[in-house]
Amino acid sequence: MNKDQLNIFLADDDDDDRILFCEALDELDTDTKVTTFENGVDLMANLVDREIALPDIIFLDLNMPLMNGEECLNDIKLEPALSEIPIVIYSTSLDPQIAEVLLEKGANLYLQKPKSYTQLKAALQRSMESIHQNMNGPASMKDFIIKV
């Protein structure tokens, strides 16, 4: 992840959330390229396409139609070529029991969608810093969940 530009994939079925996510990233002091997907099926199709560059980080909405974030996480971690890509679960809801399961399944972070644009920018910055500092995943549940 020490490239000049971070390649980020975002899978989220909410169009407004995708737009805000991209705008917030644009305002951070990080050079990023964001590719968005409306569902997990489209995300997975791109991840297995060998002609498309793999992302440096994947942000997965937990509740999507067709294929939810947990199902995507499972498939990504089972594929050797994809299993090392850091994954941030990105969801409105926060159930500590579900978060614990996602941590055990290999997610790197759980980011609860903030309620304001300013909080979103701060949370995205914290997420990327945390991924960079803890490439092998969080040490504890406290480090896994990012709330603003």
Disulfide bonds with the S-S distance in Angstrom:
none
